[in-house]
Amino acid sequence: MKTIIYMVRHGESPYNEGNERTRGLTPKGKIDIEKVTKLLIGERIDMIISSPYTRAILSVEELAEHFKLDIKVFEDLRERHFASYHIENAELMSSIRESFNDFDYILPGGESNADCQKRAISVLKPLLKENKGKKIAIGTHGLVMTLMMNHFDSAFGLEFLNQLKKPDIYKMQFEDLELEEVTRMWND
């Protein structure tokens, strides 16, 4: 029995609004998410889950309203925590590159790719086991999405992360816990 996971990376988000948890979507992000919803309406989604971050929830909210589903929020799907101090973009990009060379690489007060992947997979695996044959949309983040996909196929790494768009959608087909096929649905 095939289980389908739709990884929905959040739409464009303003970096100067609120904090990591509360940032919403830019006007472009909101328009793009309307397109995401239209793309996924024909997929007959059974369940919608999300990171607790506002931008991820907003990216699947309209879809949930269409299917009359609640969004189940999982704290363990939150974005990776990089460090206990403010990181400039150049240091962040360097840190992300290094973390794909060494999954245990960590900045002071931060979280490694290995730890982030472990907590995200602790949500995804039970969902797959308990919802066989269902279609589940996940409101997520680029790095967390990449790490979840990487757990099942190491081809999903830094290059994959670097080519992602905001938003983006990947349809993953599973047989039990085995990833059989991945299809990109977002073409904008």
JOTAUR-V619255 format. One record per residue. N is the residue number from 1. PHI is phi in degrees with one decimal (none if undefined). OMEGA is omega in whole degrees, -180 to 180 (NA if undefined). Layout:
[[N | PHI | OMEGA] [N | PHI | OMEGA]]
This chain:
[[1 | none | -176] [2 | -79.6 | 173] [3 | -113.0 | -177] [4 | -113.9 | 174] [5 | -113.8 | 175] [6 | -105.8 | 176] [7 | -83.4 | -179] [8 | -111.5 | 176] [9 | -71.2 | -177] [10 | -58.7 | 177] [11 | -73.5 | -180] [12 | -55.7 | -175] [13 | -128.8 | -179] [14 | -75.2 | -178] [15 | -71.9 | -177] [16 | -98.7 | -178] [17 | -112.9 | 175] [18 | 63.1 | 179] [19 | -114.5 | -178] [20 | -52.4 | -176] [21 | -76.0 | -169] [22 | -107.6 | 179] [23 | -59.3 | 178] [24 | -93.4 | 179] [25 | -118.8 | 174] [26 | -74.3 | 175] [27 | -54.9 | 177] [28 | -62.7 | 178] [29 | -58.6 | 179] [30 | -65.3 | 179] [31 | -64.4 | 179] [32 | -62.3 | -179] [33 | -69.1 | 173] [34 | -60.3 | 178] [35 | -66.7 | 177] [36 | -58.5 | -179] [37 | -59.4 | 179] [38 | -60.7 | 179] [39 | -64.5 | -173] [40 | -90.6 | -179] [41 | -57.7 | -180] [42 | -72.8 | -176] [43 | -90.2 | 179] [44 | 51.2 | -178] [45 | -69.0 | 180] [46 | -97.0 | -175] [47 | -151.5 | 177] [48 | -128.8 | 177] [49 | -126.2 | -177] [50 | -157.4 | 163] [51 | -61.6 | 178] [52 | -76.7 | -177] [53 | -74.5 | -175] [54 | -52.7 | -177] [55 | -64.0 | 177] [56 | -74.1 | 179] [57 | -62.3 | 180] [58 | -60.5 | -177] [59 | -76.9 | 177] [60 | -122.4 | -176] [61 | -61.4 | -179] [62 | -64.7 | 177] [63 | -63.5 | 178] [64 | -61.7 | 179] [65 | -63.7 | 180] [66 | -59.7 | -177] [67 | -88.5 | -179] [68 | 55.5 | 180] [69 | -117.6 | 171] [70 | -80.0 | 173] [71 | -92.7 | 177] [72 | -89.5 | -177] [73 | -96.0 | 179] [74 | -119.9 | 179] [75 | -56.4 | -178] [76 | -72.2 | 174] [77 | -97.8 | -180] [78 | -61.8 | 177] [79 | -63.2 | 178] [80 | -63.4 | 177] [81 | -89.5 | -172] [82 | -85.4 | -177] [83 | -165.6 | 180] [84 | -87.9 | 180] [85 | -132.5 | 180] [86 | -69.4 | -179] [87 | -110.7 | 173] [88 | -73.6 | -175] [89 | -55.2 | -179] [90 | -62.1 | 179] [91 | -67.9 | 178] [92 | -61.3 | -179] [93 | -61.9 | 178] [94 | -63.6 | 179] [95 | -64.1 | 179] [96 | -64.8 | 177] [97 | -57.7 | -179] [98 | -62.7 | -178] [99 | -69.6 | 175] [100 | -86.6 | 173] [101 | -78.1 | -179] [102 | -140.3 | -176] [103 | -60.9 | 179] [104 | -95.5 | 179] [105 | -62.0 | -176] [106 | -149.2 | 172] [107 | -88.5 | -180] [108 | -52.7 | 178] [109 | 75.6 | -177] [110 | -98.8 | -177] [111 | -130.7 | 179] [112 | -83.6 | 172] [113 | -58.8 | -179] [114 | -59.7 | -179] [115 | -68.5 | 179] [116 | -62.7 | 179] [117 | -61.3 | -179] [118 | -60.0 | -178] [119 | -70.5 | 179] [120 | -68.4 | 179] [121 | -68.2 | 177] [122 | -65.6 | 174] [123 | -91.8 | -173] [124 | -67.3 | -177] [125 | -60.7 | 177] [126 | -60.9 | 177] [127 | -59.4 | 180] [128 | -64.4 | -179] [129 | -69.3 | -173] [130 | -90.1 | -175] [131 | -131.1 | -179] [132 | -57.0 | 179] [133 | 81.9 | -178] [134 | -96.5 | 176] [135 | -118.5 | -173] [136 | -123.8 | 174] [137 | -98.7 | -179] [138 | -121.4 | 172] [139 | -79.9 | -170] [140 | -143.1 | -178] [141 | -117.9 | -176] [142 | -56.6 | -177] [143 | -70.4 | 180] [144 | -64.3 | 177] [145 | -59.4 | 179] [146 | -59.3 | -179] [147 | -66.8 | 176] [148 | -65.0 | -180] [149 | -66.0 | 179] [150 | -61.2 | 178] [151 | -57.2 | -177] [152 | -94.0 | -179] [153 | -156.6 | -176] [154 | -65.4 | 176] [155 | -64.0 | 179] [156 | -87.6 | -177] [157 | -133.4 | -175] [158 | -61.3 | 179] [159 | -60.6 | 178] [160 | -61.4 | 180] [161 | -57.3 | -176] [162 | -67.1 | -180] [163 | -95.7 | 180] [164 | -64.3 | 176] [165 | -106.7 | 173] [166 | -121.5 | -1] [167 | -81.6 | 173] [168 | -153.1 | -180] [169 | -138.3 | 173] [170 | -124.3 | 178] [171 | -97.6 | -179] [172 | -112.8 | 179] [173 | -104.1 | -179] [174 | -116.7 | 164] [175 | -115.6 | -169] [176 | 54.3 | -180] [177 | -103.2 | -179] [178 | -100.7 | 178] [179 | -75.5 | -177] [180 | -100.8 | -174] [181 | -157.7 | 176] [182 | -129.1 | -180] [183 | -129.7 | 175] [184 | -81.7 | -179] [185 | -103.0 | -178] [186 | -90.3 | -178] [187 | -124.8 | -176] [188 | -87.8 | NA]]
